[in-house]
Amino acid sequence: MTDMEQALAISGGIFGLMLLTQYGRRKYDRHKVLMPLVSVSVIGYFYLRGAPTHTVDLVVYLVGAAVGVVCGGIATLTTGVERDRGSGQVYTRCGAGFVAIWSVVVALRVAFIYLSEHNDWYRGHLVTFMTDHRIVEDAIAPFFVLMALAMVLSRVLLVLARVRTLPPAQGTAPAGDGRPAAAPRVG
């Protein structure tokens, strides 16, 4: 498997995981924050530890991460966050817009890889661009992985921020200092 194919497989795996765990109305709890953070950390560590680290490569990675943050922000805009009035449980809601954002991002990655491997005109322009900017081929796969990881991470953090802005559940009167009252202890 080439580095490009491996990057595509990782990106596709992240896409599948996001759809399986996020699509529809889902209970939002600590697991919804920790699972993606741990996954991103593990994938990032094992996949990126041998990536080239010349100055221009780092710029390429920053661009990939920035694109991922923007795409994660757009995906967050398509995610509803609500608190159930009766139970106080928080839920996220992802639908067609969420799937569309992820589908477009993955399709663009597939198109890039396909064209770079099967279209002589595109490959020629890509090689010229990379040569002119001193970008090594081994920096492309980490670009895509960082883009996917940044997309997941930014969405997790932005949804968490939105959850924290939700009004408290009914029945939890604010304490005198403006913070929600602590839940009563049972047993």
ABEGO torsion letter per residue (X at the ends): XBAAAAAAAAAAAAAAAAAAAABEBBBBBAAAAAAAAAAAAAAAAAAAAABBABAAAAAAAAAAAAAAAAAAAAAAAABBBBBBAAAGBBBBBBBAAAAAAAAAAAAAAAAAAAAAAABAAAAAAAAAAAAAAGBBAAAAAAAAAAAAAAAAAAAAAAAAAAAAABBBBBGBBBBAAGBBBBBBBBX
